């Protein structure tokens, strides 16, 4: 119990944690009630990376941590760092998207259509197996969740006063890489099992738990001081 209290005191505000859990419940409900498949889940988690990157650009521009130079130079540094991050992270995000949306489904094999006893591979429009309309629905929750975290943790708790552009430049990568390596590894296991209902639930729950742990770690670091 004492550990839970200590975790709460050093972690992010309770509102962002609650919103994060609620946002992650959307794909959970999607799997249980709406029949979301593996590809839709992976596409949603990839799209969430774009949201994380966009909010990080705002964080860099608002960062007021020690810059070690004149105010005008600090402003230029923030803008330059934000621009460089946008290009660097953008390339990373696009390549990751190509892997999730195209390469991984091709590796797993496209669904087949049987006509007159012959099996034909069927590629959806653009070769994307994910239901992008459902991805958009889930993404709304992700945008709201990360927005709440941005407001309560970064602005209201004053993390922007301690964060530096250099620190924020690399901050999202640790979370994104660890999180999505775990998700992709779980996806391979799900494909190996034929993506059963239980495997998809485990994937969503694992992602939520890891997301909470990484969220706490990030804001414990930025909130120190």
Residue pairs with C-beta under 8 A, 6 or more apart in sequence:
7 216
8 14
10 220
10 223
11 17
11 215
11 216
11 219
11 220
12 149
12 152
12 153
12 157
12 215
12 216
12 219
12 220
12 223
13 152
13 153
13 156
13 157
15 148
15 152
16 145
16 148
16 149
16 152
16 153
16 215
16 219
17 212
17 215
17 216
19 144
19 145
19 148
19 149
20 145
20 149
20 211
20 212
20 215
21 208
21 212
22 141
22 145
23 141
23 142
23 144
23 145
24 204
24 207
24 208
24 211
25 208
26 137
26 138
26 141
27 36
27 41
27 44
27 138
27 204
28 201
28 204
28 205
28 208
30 36
30 40
30 41
30 134
30 138
31 41
31 197
31 200
31 201
31 204
32 201
34 134
36 131
36 134
36 200
37 129
37 130
37 131
37 195
37 200
38 187
38 190
38 191
38 195
38 200
38 203
39 105
39 128
39 129
39 130
39 131
40 130
40 131
40 134
40 135
41 200
41 203
41 204
42 100
42 104
42 130
42 183
42 184
42 187
43 100
43 101
43 128
43 130
43 132
43 135
44 130
44 134
44 135
44 138
44 139
44 142
45 179
45 180
45 183
45 207
46 93
46 96
46 97
46 100
46 101
46 180
47 135
47 139
47 142
48 139
48 142
48 146
49 93
49 96
49 176
49 180
50 93
51 139
51 142
51 143
51 146
52 146
52 172
52 175
52 176
53 85
53 86
53 89
53 90
53 93
53 172
55 146
55 147
55 150
56 85
56 89
56 168
56 171
56 172
57 82
57 85
57 86
58 150
59 150
59 154
59 160
59 163
59 168
60 78
60 81
60 82
60 85
60 165
60 168
60 169
61 78
61 79
61 82
62 154
62 155
62 160
63 78
63 160
63 163
63 164
63 165
63 167
63 168
64 160
64 161
64 163
65 161
65 162
65 163
65 164
65 165
65 167
66 164
67 73
67 74
67 77
67 164
67 165
69 77
77 165
78 165
81 165
81 166
81 168
81 169
82 165
84 169
85 168
85 169
89 172
89 173
92 173
96 180
100 184
101 127
101 128
101 130
102 127
102 128
104 184
104 187
105 127
105 128
105 129
106 127
108 191
109 121
110 121
110 122
110 123
110 129
111 121
111 122
111 129
112 119
112 120
112 121
112 122
113 119
113 120
113 122
114 120
149 215
149 219
153 159
153 219
153 222
153 223
154 160
154 163
154 222
157 219
157 223
159 219
159 222
159 223
162 222
162 223
162 224
162 225
163 222
167 222
171 218
171 222
174 214
175 214
175 215
175 218
178 210
178 214
179 207
179 210
179 211
179 214
182 206
182 207
182 210
183 203
183 206
183 207
186 199
186 202
186 203
186 206
186 207
187 203
189 199
190 196
190 199
190 200
190 203
193 199
